[in-house]
Amino acid sequence: MPRLISAKTNFTAGEIAPRVLGRGDLRGYENGAAKLRNVIIHPTGGVSRRPGLRYIGTAAGKARLVAFEFNTEQTYLLVFTHQRMEVYGDDAFLAWIATPWTEAQLAGISWTQSADTLFVCHPEVRPRRMTRTSDTSWSIADFTFVETSNRLHQPLYRFTPDGLTLTPSATTGSITLTASAALFASGHVGTRFRIKGKEVRIDGVTNATLATATAMETLAGTTATDDWEEPAFSAVRGWPVSATFHQDRLIFGGGRDVPNRVWMSKIGEFENFDLGTGLDDEAIDFALMSDQVNAVVAVVSGRHLQVFTTGGEWAVTGEPLTPSRVQVRRHTRVGSMPERRIPPRVVDAGTLFMSRSGKELRELAYADTEQGYSATDLATLAGHMLDDPQDQDFDPDDRLFHVVNGDGSLASLTIYRAEQVNAWTRQETQGRFEAVAVVGAKPYVVVERGGVRLIERLDAEVATDAAITGESETPKTNWSGLGHLNGRNVIVLADGLVIRGLSVASGAIVLPRAARKLEVGLAFTHVIEPLVPASGVDGVGVTQIAPARLVRAVFRVVDTKALRVDVGLGLRDVPFLAFGDDLLDVGPAAFTGDKVLRGLGWSRGLERALWRIEQDAPLPMQLLSVTTEIKGND
């Protein structure tokens, strides 16, 4: 019976979808794994137990997280809940303000930032400006368009078919407007119409064809005319869907009732959308014209202005963008999810966005050779990782792109182009992940645990979830401040030693022995499981269907304090760990090196993995490689 010695030196293809298990010829199969849970893949190829989640605070309800970064030193986490926004800085609660968005509307908000101001959009709510004046002083106000000489510089649009006329009763002062067909609604009160280029303010609506108004400018006459426009955004027609800043212009993408249009402000005047006479610095607006209505989902400032719609991805070019130079072209036809606003994220030279199906994470990238954009699927080999995506963000320090799934898991993609690393893992916890945002280089999540939403941060300094840490000058057994864990079984690190079997009551625990330094949190289990061997020796021996037995395996680890492996004998702790002399002060020592384990038992195909790592001990584990000697039966 031949033997195969195989060295698995990296996991840079991540967890492979079950539908790819028959493709042993793929490079991704060689560098992939059958299961990677609660671990992080490093760009160098190694895999380690993921950081724990440090408890930051409790949200008022279902939440949406937004990063607010004034500069590298002044960064804030904004937590949007039902008609409320809370501000956190350096993990501490700072302030809160009332907001107009209900819990049901949170999934539909989008935002963009300029210096100390955050602009927030929702198609059913007037845009708001949220402004920071200090760490603890924040305000909110309606976004309004600038007015000069009794003219409001706002986007205008003609919603009704040609032929519907307006007849003013006079050219100045208080007037009545008579429409030739149903037009007016109560939401028009306070809005500005333009009739033959002159502006009137609607003061009241008598019925669908009759309204009272004030002439803000002298009208051209009192005859019926179909030369008129109304605001593109209003309580009647809805509000902008998305916004961004590009080339010193504020860009609005899409509206509730005008879904396929883009508006650009005047250069340097973010509240002025008047088209004027088409001078280079004046406002711009245009529709995305194609074979179908492409509703705008998001606008992103990248190499060009990128417009993501339900039917495809567009680029708006022009150096600089001016009314006469603007060019609009659809480059790809993937489409984005219409039912929620999952913000595309710029990662290096590409923009990552969720496809319309929710089954693909696409990277929109420009190729100079083709002078155009392409949209590569980054989840081709791991489509099972995406399940009804809800939110996403990118951690630039650890090169991790996090996607919150509808099933409560967190899919994490290690992306590092220089090393051709594109590797997925899945993070799970005792509860459900619901939102994610990266502030600076700190990833925050909202986790629903037993009906309560906790704000937590991925933190390499803790090894449990919903974790609290503390220190005492003198050892003690009673530790409090754990109200968010009431009634839960917790795992404890007391002076580096693992203690199990404790429950939190009245926000406190009692240790079996006194400790100076403590971490209390919820346990989570990490799992690493290899794929079925897919190659043989000189074309004979170990294959995906032939019986195989693990003779031995060499696990190379670094800075590891706990390793629990099954090589056919059931899960067992690898006995390489030594303890210090003072058990109250020193936990297990970290180990770096190789450990050789003998295997037992035959397996065939997908019956059982040749080896498996699984443990919930809140101690570091980093696996660099696994070299296996396998005996095949042909």
C-alpha positions in Angstrom: 0.0 0.0 0.0 1.6 3.3 -1.1 2.1 6.2 1.2 1.7 9.9 0.5 3.5 12.6 2.5 1.7 16.0 2.0 2.7 19.3 3.5 -0.2 21.8 3.9 1.7 25.1 4.3 -1.2 27.5 4.0 -5.0 28.0 4.1 -5.0 30.9 1.7 -8.1 29.6 -0.2 -10.1 29.5 3.0 -13.2 27.3 3.6 -14.3 25.7 0.4 -18.0 25.3 -0.5 -19.4 21.7 -0.5 -20.2 22.1 -4.2 -16.4 22.3 -5.0 -15.5 19.2 -3.1 -15.2 17.2 -6.3 -12.7 19.6 -7.9 -9.4 18.3 -6.4 -7.6 19.7 -9.5 -8.2 23.3 -8.4 -5.4 25.3 -6.8 -8.0 26.5 -4.3 -8.6 23.0 -3.3 -5.0 22.4 -2.4 -4.9 25.6 -0.3 -8.4 25.3 1.1 -10.1 23.6 4.0 -13.4 21.8 4.6 -14.3 23.9 7.7 -12.8 27.0 9.2 -14.9 28.4 12.1 -14.0 31.1 14.5 -10.5 31.5 13.1 -8.7 34.2 11.1 -6.5 33.4 8.1 -3.4 35.6 7.9 -1.9 36.9 4.6 1.1 34.7 5.3 -1.0 31.6 5.2 -1.3 30.7 8.8 -4.6 30.4 10.7 -5.3 31.4 14.3 -8.2 31.5 16.8 -10.1 34.7 16.2 -10.0 37.5 18.7 -12.7 37.7 21.3 -15.4 40.3 21.5 -15.0 43.0 24.2 -18.3 44.3 25.6 -18.7 48.0 24.9 -22.3 48.8 25.7 -26.0 47.8 25.3 -28.0 49.3 22.3 -31.5 50.6 22.8 -32.8 48.0 20.3 -32.0 46.8 16.8 -29.1 48.9 15.6 -27.2 50.1 12.6 -23.5 51.0 13.1 -21.8 54.0 11.3 -18.1 55.0 11.5 -17.5 58.7 11.9 -13.8 59.6 11.4 -12.8 63.3 11.6 -9.2 62.4 11.4 -6.9 59.5 12.6 -7.1 60.7 16.2 -10.8 61.7 16.4 -12.9 58.7 15.5 -16.4 57.8 16.8 -18.9 54.9 16.6 -22.4 56.0 15.8 -25.1 53.6 16.9 -28.5 54.2 15.2 -31.5 52.7 16.8 -35.3 53.5 16.7 -35.3 57.3 16.5 -32.1 57.6 18.4 -28.4 57.9 17.8 -25.7 57.2 20.4 -22.1 58.2 20.1 -19.1 56.2 21.4 -15.5 57.3 21.5 -12.6 55.1 22.7 -15.2 52.5 23.7 -17.0 55.0 26.1 -20.5 56.4 25.7 -20.3 60.1 25.0 -23.7 61.5 23.9 -27.1 60.8 22.2 -29.6 62.7 20.1 -33.1 62.0 18.8 -33.4 61.1 15.1 -36.3 60.6 12.7 -35.5 57.1 11.4 -37.6 54.2 12.8 -36.2 50.7 13.4 -37.9 49.5 10.2 -36.1 52.2 8.2 -32.6 51.6 9.5 -31.8 49.0 6.8 -32.5 51.7 4.2 -30.3 54.5 5.4 -27.2 55.5 3.6 -24.6 58.2 4.6 -21.6 60.2 3.6 -19.3 62.4 5.6 -17.6 65.8 5.1 -15.3 66.9 7.9 -17.5 67.3 11.0 -20.8 66.7 9.2 -22.6 63.4 8.4 -25.2 63.5 5.7 -27.8 60.7 6.1 -30.4 59.7 3.4 -33.4 57.5 3.3 -36.0 57.5 0.5 -38.9 58.2 2.8 -37.3 60.8 5.1 -35.9 64.2 4.4 -32.0 64.1 4.4 -30.4 65.2 7.7 -27.1 66.8 8.6 -25.6 65.5 11.8 -22.8 67.7 13.1 -20.2 67.3 15.8 -19.1 70.4 17.7 -17.3 68.5 20.4 -17.0 64.9 21.7 -20.2 65.3 23.7 -22.0 67.8 21.6 -23.8 66.7 18.5 -26.8 68.2 16.6 -29.1 67.2 13.8 -30.9 69.4 11.3 -32.8 69.1 8.0 -30.7 69.3 4.9 -31.9 72.4 3.0 -31.0 73.9 -0.4 -29.6 77.3 -0.6 -31.9 80.2 -1.5 -30.8 83.4 -3.2 -33.0 86.2 -4.6 -36.2 84.3 -3.6 -35.0 81.3 -5.6 -34.4 77.9 -4.1 -31.5 76.1 -5.8 -32.8 72.6 -5.7 -33.2 69.7 -8.2 -36.4 69.9 -10.3 -38.2 67.3 -12.3 -41.4 66.9 -14.3 -43.2 63.8 -13.0 -46.5 64.1 -14.9 -46.9 63.5 -18.6 -46.7 66.3 -21.1 -50.0 68.1 -21.6 -50.8 68.7 -17.9 -51.0 72.5 -17.6 -50.9 75.0 -14.8 -52.8 78.3 -14.9 -51.8 81.0 -12.4 -54.5 83.5 -11.4 -52.0 86.4 -11.3 -48.3 87.1 -11.8 -47.4 88.5 -8.4 -48.4 88.2 -4.7 -50.9 85.6 -3.5 -52.2 83.5 -6.4 -54.1 80.3 -7.1 -52.8 77.6 -9.4 -55.2 75.5 -11.4 -54.0 72.2 -12.8 -55.7 70.6 -15.9 -55.5 67.2 -14.2 -54.9 65.8 -10.7 -51.5 67.0 -9.4 -51.5 68.5 -6.0 -51.2 66.7 -2.6 -51.0 68.0 0.9 -47.2 67.2 1.0 -46.7 69.9 -1.7 -47.3 72.6 0.9 -44.1 74.6 1.4 -42.5 73.3 -1.8 -41.4 75.5 -4.7 -42.7 75.0 -8.3 -41.2 76.7 -11.3 -43.5 78.0 -14.0 -41.7 79.1 -17.2 -38.5 79.5 -15.1 -40.2 81.6 -12.4 -40.7 80.3 -8.9 -43.8 80.0 -6.8 -44.3 78.6 -3.2 -47.2 76.4 -2.6 -49.0 77.6 0.5 -52.1 75.4 0.6 -53.8 72.6 -1.3 -57.6 72.9 -1.8 -57.9 69.7 -3.9 -55.9 67.7 -6.5 -56.3 70.5 -9.1 -56.3 73.7 -7.1 -53.7 75.2 -4.8 -52.9 78.5 -3.3 -49.4 79.9 -3.7 -47.1 82.9 -3.4 -45.2 84.2 -6.5 -41.6 84.4 -5.3 -40.7 85.9 -8.7 -42.8 87.8 -11.2 -44.5 85.2 -13.5 -44.5 85.5 -17.3 -48.3 85.5 -17.6 -51.6 84.0 -16.6 -52.2 81.7 -19.5 -52.2 77.9 -19.1 -48.8 76.4 -19.7 -47.2 73.0 -19.6 -43.7 74.6 -19.1 -43.4 73.9 -15.3 -41.4 71.7 -12.9 -41.7 70.6 -9.3 -39.1 69.6 -6.7 -37.4 66.2 -7.5 -37.4 65.6 -3.7 -40.4 66.3 -1.4 -42.8 64.6 1.0 -44.9 63.8 -2.1 -42.1 62.4 -4.4 -39.7 61.0 -1.8 -36.1 61.8 -1.0 -32.6 60.8 -2.2 -31.5 57.2 -1.8 -27.8 57.7 -1.5 -25.1 60.4 -1.4 -21.3 60.8 -1.7 -18.7 63.5 -2.4 -16.8 63.6 -5.6 -14.6 66.2 -7.2 -15.8 68.8 -4.6 -19.4 68.1 -5.4 -22.2 66.6 -3.3 -23.7 63.7 -5.3 -27.3 62.4 -4.8 -27.9 59.1 -6.4 -31.5 58.0 -7.0 -34.8 59.1 -5.4 -37.8 57.3 -4.3 -39.9 58.4 -7.4 -36.9 59.1 -9.7 -34.9 56.0 -9.1 -32.5 56.2 -12.1 -31.2 59.7 -11.9 -28.0 61.3 -10.5 -27.7 64.9 -9.3 -24.4 66.8 -8.7 -24.2 70.0 -6.8 -22.3 73.1 -7.9 -18.6 72.8 -7.2 -17.8 73.8 -3.6 -21.5 74.6 -2.9 -23.0 71.4 -1.6 -26.5 72.9 -1.1 -26.7 74.5 -4.6 -28.2 72.2 -7.3 -29.2 74.9 -9.7 -28.3 74.0 -13.3 -27.8 77.6 -14.2 -26.6 78.1 -17.8 -24.4 75.0 -17.9 -21.1 76.7 -16.9 -18.3 74.3 -15.9 -18.8 74.8 -12.1 -22.6 74.6 -12.1 -24.7 71.7 -11.1 -25.3 68.6 -13.2 -28.1 66.0 -13.4 -28.7 63.1 -15.8 -30.6 59.9 -16.0 -29.0 56.4 -16.5 -30.5 55.5 -19.8 -30.6 51.8 -20.8 -33.0 49.1 -21.8 -34.5 49.0 -18.4 -34.9 51.3 -15.4 -31.8 50.9 -13.3 -32.7 52.1 -9.7 -29.6 53.6 -8.0 -28.6 51.8 -4.8 -25.3 53.6 -4.0 -22.9 56.2 -5.4 -19.2 55.8 -4.5 -16.2 58.1 -5.1 -13.4 56.0 -6.5 -11.1 56.4 -9.5 -14.3 57.7 -11.2 -17.8 58.3 -9.7 -19.2 54.8 -9.5 -23.0 54.3 -9.6 -24.3 51.0 -8.3 -27.8 50.1 -9.5 -30.2 47.1 -9.4 -29.3 46.3 -13.0 -25.6 47.1 -13.3 -22.6 49.1 -12.4 -21.9 52.5 -14.1 -18.9 54.9 -14.2 -19.3 58.7 -14.6 -16.2 60.1 -16.2 -14.9 63.6 -17.1 -11.7 65.3 -16.0 -13.0 67.4 -14.4 -16.7 66.6 -14.4 -18.5 69.5 -16.1 -21.9 69.8 -17.7 -20.3 69.5 -21.1 -17.8 66.8 -20.4 -19.7 64.3 -18.2 -19.9 60.8 -19.7 -21.9 58.0 -18.4 -21.3 54.3 -19.2 -22.5 51.0 -17.9 -19.5 48.6 -17.5 -21.0 45.5 -15.9 -24.4 44.0 -15.4 -24.2 42.4 -12.0 -26.6 44.6 -10.0 -27.0 45.3 -6.3 -29.5 44.3 -3.7 -32.5 46.6 -3.9 -34.2 45.9 -0.5 -31.5 47.2 1.8 -28.5 49.6 1.7 -25.4 47.5 2.1 -22.7 50.1 1.5 -20.0 49.2 -1.1 -16.5 49.5 0.4 -13.4 50.8 -1.3 -10.5 48.2 -0.8 -7.2 49.2 -2.3 -7.9 49.9 -6.0 -11.3 48.1 -6.1 -14.8 48.6 -4.7 -16.4 45.5 -3.1 -20.2 45.3 -3.3 -22.8 42.7 -2.7 -24.5 41.3 -5.8 -28.3 41.5 -6.5 -28.7 37.8 -5.6 -26.8 38.2 -2.3 -24.7 35.1 -3.2 -21.7 36.9 -4.6 -19.3 39.5 -3.2 -18.0 41.3 -6.3 -15.0 43.5 -6.7 -15.4 46.4 -9.2 -11.9 47.2 -10.5 -10.6 49.2 -13.4 -8.2 47.6 -15.9 -6.0 50.1 -17.8 -5.5 47.5 -20.6 -9.2 47.3 -21.3 -10.0 50.9 -20.3 -13.0 49.7 -18.4 -14.3 48.0 -15.2 -14.8 44.3 -14.4 -16.6 42.8 -11.5 -14.9 39.6 -10.2 -16.7 37.3 -7.8 -14.6 36.9 -4.6 -16.9 34.1 -3.3 -16.7 31.7 -6.3 -15.2 28.9 -4.2 -17.1 29.8 -1.0 -20.6 30.8 -2.0 -22.0 29.1 1.0 -20.4 31.7 3.2 -23.0 34.3 2.1 -26.5 33.8 3.4 -28.9 36.8 3.0 -26.2 39.5 3.7 -27.3 42.4 6.0 -24.2 44.6 6.4 -20.5 44.7 5.6 -17.2 46.6 6.3 -13.5 46.3 5.8 -10.7 46.2 8.5 -7.6 47.5 6.8 -5.1 46.5 9.5 -6.0 42.8 9.5 -7.0 42.8 5.8 -10.4 41.3 6.8 -13.7 42.1 5.0 -16.6 41.2 7.3 -20.1 40.4 6.0 -23.0 40.0 8.4 -25.4 37.2 7.3 -29.1 36.9 7.9 -28.5 33.6 9.8 -26.5 35.5 12.4 -23.1 34.5 11.4 -20.2 36.7 10.3 -18.3 35.8 7.2 -14.8 37.1 7.1 -12.7 37.4 4.0 -8.9 37.7 4.2 -8.0 39.7 1.1 -4.4 40.4 0.2 -3.7 40.8 -3.5 0.1 41.0 -3.2 0.1 37.4 -2.0 -3.0 36.2 -4.0 -4.8 35.5 -0.8 -8.6 35.3 -1.0 -9.8 33.2 1.9 -13.1 32.9 3.7 -13.9 31.8 7.3 -17.1 32.0 9.3 -17.4 33.5 12.8 -20.1 32.3 15.2 -21.1 33.3 18.7 -23.7 32.6 21.4 -26.2 34.9 19.7 -26.6 36.5 16.3 -24.4 39.1 14.6 -26.6 41.9 13.2 -24.4 44.8 12.2 -20.7 45.7 11.7 -18.6 48.9 11.3 -14.9 49.4 11.3 -13.9 52.7 13.1 -10.3 53.4 12.3 -8.9 49.9 12.5 -11.4 48.7 15.2 -14.2 46.4 14.1 -17.4 46.8 16.1 -20.4 44.5 15.9 -24.0 44.4 17.3 -24.8 41.0 18.6 -28.3 40.0 19.6 -28.1 37.7 22.7 -31.4 36.7 24.3 -33.4 39.6 22.9 -30.8 42.2 24.0 -28.5 43.9 21.5 -24.9 44.2 22.8 -22.3 46.5 21.2 -19.0 44.6 21.1 -15.5 45.0 19.5 -13.2 42.4 18.1 -10.2 42.7 20.4 -7.1 40.6 20.3 -6.6 41.4 24.1 -9.6 39.2 25.0 -10.3 35.6 24.2 -14.1 35.3 25.0 -17.2 37.0 23.7 -19.2 39.8 25.5 -16.0 40.0 27.5 -15.2 42.1 30.5 -11.7 42.5 32.0 -10.6 43.7 35.4 -7.7 44.0 37.7 -7.3 44.3 41.5 -4.3 45.2 43.5 -5.1 42.4 46.0 -6.5 39.0 44.9 -10.3 38.6 45.3 -13.0 36.1 44.6 -16.0 38.4 44.1 -16.2 40.2 40.8 -19.1 42.4 39.7 -20.1 44.6 36.7 -21.4 41.7 34.6 -25.0 42.7 34.3 -25.1 42.1 30.5 -24.3 38.4 31.2 -26.9 37.8 33.9 -28.1 34.2 34.0 -25.5 33.0 31.5 -22.8 30.3 32.0 -19.5 32.0 31.5 -15.9 31.0 31.0 -13.2 32.8 33.1 -9.5 33.5 32.7 -8.3 34.2 36.2 -4.6 35.1 36.3 -4.3 33.2 33.0 -6.0 30.0 34.2 -9.2 28.8 32.7 -12.2 28.3 35.1 -15.4 26.8 33.8 -18.8 26.1 35.3 -19.6 29.6 36.7 -22.9 31.5 36.2 -23.5 35.2 36.5 -26.1 36.2 39.1 -27.1 39.8 40.0 -24.2 40.9 37.7 -21.5 39.1 39.6 -19.6 35.9 39.9 -17.7 34.2 42.8 -14.4 32.5 41.9 -13.3 29.3 43.6 -9.9 31.0 44.3 -8.9 34.6 44.5 -7.4 36.3 41.5 -5.8 39.6 40.7 -6.5 39.7 36.9 -9.8 38.5 35.3 -11.5 38.1 32.0 -15.1 36.9 32.0 -17.1 36.2 28.9 -18.9 33.6 26.7 -17.1 30.6 25.3 -16.8 30.0 21.6 -15.4 27.1 19.7 -13.0 27.2 16.8 -12.8 24.4 14.2 -10.2 23.6 11.6 -10.9 20.6 9.3 -9.0 19.7 6.1 -10.4 18.6 2.8 -10.3 15.0 1.6 -6.9 14.2 0.0 -7.2 14.6 -3.8 -3.8 13.4 -5.1 -1.7 10.2 -5.1 1.8 9.0 -5.4 2.8 8.6 -9.1 -0.9 8.7 -9.9 -1.7 5.7 -7.6 -2.7 5.5 -4.0 -4.6 8.2 -2.0 -7.6 9.6 -3.9 -10.9 11.2 -3.0 -12.7 7.8 -3.1 -10.0 5.3 -2.0 -9.7 4.3 1.7 -7.0 6.2 3.5 -5.5 6.2 6.9 -3.5 8.9 8.7 -0.2 7.4 9.8 1.1 10.5 11.4 0.6 14.3 11.4 3.1 17.0 12.3 1.4 20.2 13.5 3.6 23.3 13.4 2.3 26.0 15.8 3.5 29.3 17.1 2.7 31.1 20.4 0.1 28.5 21.1 -1.3 27.8 24.6 -3.9 25.1 23.8 -4.3 22.6 21.0 -7.1 20.0 20.9 -6.9 17.5 18.0 -8.7 14.5 16.7 -6.5 12.2 14.6 -8.9 9.2 14.8 -8.9 8.8 18.5 -11.4 11.5 19.4 -10.6 15.1 20.5 -7.6 15.1 22.8 -5.4 17.8 24.2 -1.9 17.9 22.8 0.4 17.5 25.9 3.0 20.1 25.1 1.9 22.8 27.6 3.8 23.6 30.8 2.5 25.7 33.7 4.5 28.1 35.8 5.4 27.5 39.5 2.8 29.9 40.9 -0.6 28.8 39.6 -2.2 32.0 40.8 -0.1 34.2 38.7 1.1 32.2 35.6 -1.1 30.4 33.1 0.1 27.9 30.5 3.3 28.8 28.7 3.1 29.5 25.0 4.6 26.9 22.7 6.3 27.3 19.3 7.4 24.3 17.4 6.2 20.9 15.9 4.1 18.2 17.5 3.9 14.8 16.0 0.7 12.8 16.4 0.0 9.2 15.3 -3.3 8.5 13.5 -5.7 5.7 13.9 -8.5 4.3 11.7 -9.4 4.2 8.0 -11.8 6.6 6.3 -13.1 6.9 2.8 -14.2 10.0 0.9 -16.2 12.4 3.0 -16.8 10.0 5.9 -14.4 11.6 8.3 -11.6 14.1 8.1 -8.2 12.7 8.6 -7.6 15.2 11.4 -9.6 17.9 13.1 -8.9 20.7 15.5 -11.7 21.8 17.8 -11.6 23.6 21.1 -13.3 26.3 23.2 -10.4 27.0 25.6 -9.9 30.8 25.6 -6.2 30.5 24.9 -4.1 31.5 21.9 -3.8 29.0 19.0 -1.9 29.7 15.7 -1.4 26.9 13.2 1.3 27.5 10.5 1.3 24.1 8.7 0.3 20.5 8.9 2.4 17.8 7.3 0.6 14.4 7.0 1.8 10.9 6.1 -1.2 9.0 4.7 -1.4 5.3 3.8 -3.7 4.5 0.9 -5.5 1.2 0.1 -5.8 0.7 -3.7 
